[in-house]
Amino acid sequence: MTDPIWRPFTQAKSAPPLPMAVRGEGAWIIDATGRRTLDLVSSWWVNLHGHAHPAIVQAIAEQAGRLEQVIFAEFSHEPAVRLATRLVDHLPGELSRVFFSDDGSTAVEVAIKMAHQFWRNKGEARNRVLGFEGGYHGDTVGAMSAGRSSGFFDAWNDLLFPVDVAPFAATWDGDPKVEAKEQAALAELDRILGAEGHRLSVAVIEPLVQGAGGMRMCRPEYLRAVADRVRAAGALLAFDEVMTGFGRTGTLFACLKAGVTPDLICLSKGLTGGFLAMAVTVASQTVWNAFLGDGIDQAFLHGHSYTANPLGCAAGLASLDLLESKATQDRIAAIERIHRQRLGALRSALHPRVTGTIAAFEVAGAGGYGNAETKRLKQALFEHGLLLRPLGNTLYLLPPYCITDDELNTAWDVIARLALGG
Ligand SMILES: *Cc1c(COP(=O)(O)O)cnc(C)c1O
């Protein structure tokens, strides 16, 4: 049988055939041969509570038997209202208007479009977007533009709109230069805002952890200083919490940990516990108010076929129930504790860093994205039953919260041996 599938981020000419996943159970993926692989990347950062979690399965099944989908421009429905209300209850400040879309890229796309029209509606000429070095915001054209410095998008450079790019003061445990780096990054931000601040529409940043850029972490105080400067320039601030949302950084959202309330926040990956593709962009009351008017022109004319899919909303509600439970909160704390212990003991791990359930370090000697050494390491880890996906020479763990202490410790044992010879 020829396989007609065109896979994401894959050179088909040299790609090996993939195992067939048939079942998931807790943090494990089981393939057609019965092999069990520990999912240390939460299946592209989406899974929170483990695969095929019965509570979410049941919530989706019940909802599917009642109402699977309905046109959201003509009807509202209870799962959407309840999910939006619960999200707003958890979010800080005046973040209170929930716009549904389909995935992380569209959540960012929506934030950029909202910011752009916000200024248009107010009659102010602000149309520039500010991004950050190493930022990644998804693969649609606006999201690629905001993340253009990531270097993933060379094939489409002439399609992207211009973006000002500020440095991101990435740091790690015991980094002696952190303050100097932050000062330099803020000085460059000041320079950019001095020149462009008056026409800046929105600054888009991944708070505390840049994901695809290499699990690059920054200090909360630096993020607060960035936010203050963006605000002082009069621009909107958008947090892309597509990856950091729903407990990843230890708090429900990274903005809570950082103590910064953005004007727009983008959420997706963990929103449904990893069951269905869904996203929201939550806007402040101030942003919302600028779209109220007598004509359709001022309204936000954007939407997707599956907007606020009831199955996704039901999954989101069930996932929030689990996330709010003491059992899950305890697991999140335990994962961070084990990450710190184990990574702290690995003397040869370069630039070790932990934020909440995310641990990362560099492997000496490995090179850029997709190089041979990294591929070899990834393959060796896979043969030992661990699914990891190094980003360049960065190795990171981002497990589902249901992972047990034993499973996580065993994974660290294997990683220490294979990646660091320890
Ligand atoms: C994954 C990711 C996106 C894109 O989300 P998709 O669902 O893949 O479109 C955007 N921003 C961040 C920070 C991400 O990690």
Ligand as a Chemical Component Dictionary entry (heavy atoms), coordinates in Angstrom:
data_LIG
# 
_chem_comp.id                   LIG 
_chem_comp.type                 NON-POLYMER 
_chem_comp.pdbx_formal_charge   0 
_chem_comp.three_letter_code    LIG 
# 
loop_
_chem_comp_atom.comp_id 
_chem_comp_atom.atom_id 
_chem_comp_atom.alt_atom_id 
_chem_comp_atom.type_symbol 
_chem_comp_atom.charge 
_chem_comp_atom.model_Cartn_x 
_chem_comp_atom.model_Cartn_y 
_chem_comp_atom.model_Cartn_z 
_chem_comp_atom.pdbx_ordinal 
LIG C1 C1 C 0 2.442  25.790 18.414 1  
LIG C2 C2 C 0 2.435  27.260 18.592 2  
LIG C3 C3 C 0 1.692  28.091 17.737 3  
LIG C4 C4 C 0 0.932  27.546 16.558 4  
LIG O1 O1 O 0 -0.092 26.713 16.947 5  
LIG P1 P1 P 0 -0.734 25.680 15.888 6  
LIG O2 O2 O 0 -1.835 25.054 16.638 7  
LIG O3 O3 O 0 0.373  24.734 15.540 8  
LIG O4 O4 O 0 -1.172 26.474 14.723 9  
LIG C5 C5 C 0 1.679  29.435 18.001 10 
LIG N1 N1 N 0 2.360  29.958 19.031 11 
LIG C6 C6 C 0 3.085  29.196 19.873 12 
LIG C7 C7 C 0 3.802  29.833 21.013 13 
LIG C8 C8 C 0 3.162  27.832 19.675 14 
LIG O5 O5 O 0 3.908  27.069 20.491 15 
# 
loop_
_chem_comp_bond.comp_id 
_chem_comp_bond.atom_id_1 
_chem_comp_bond.atom_id_2 
_chem_comp_bond.value_order 
_chem_comp_bond.pdbx_ordinal 
LIG C1 C2 SING 1  
LIG C2 C3 SING 2  
LIG C2 C8 DOUB 3  
LIG C3 C4 SING 4  
LIG C3 C5 DOUB 5  
LIG C4 O1 SING 6  
LIG O1 P1 SING 7  
LIG P1 O2 DOUB 8  
LIG P1 O3 SING 9  
LIG P1 O4 SING 10 
LIG C5 N1 SING 11 
LIG N1 C6 DOUB 12 
LIG C6 C7 SING 13 
LIG C6 C8 SING 14 
LIG C8 O5 SING 15 
# 
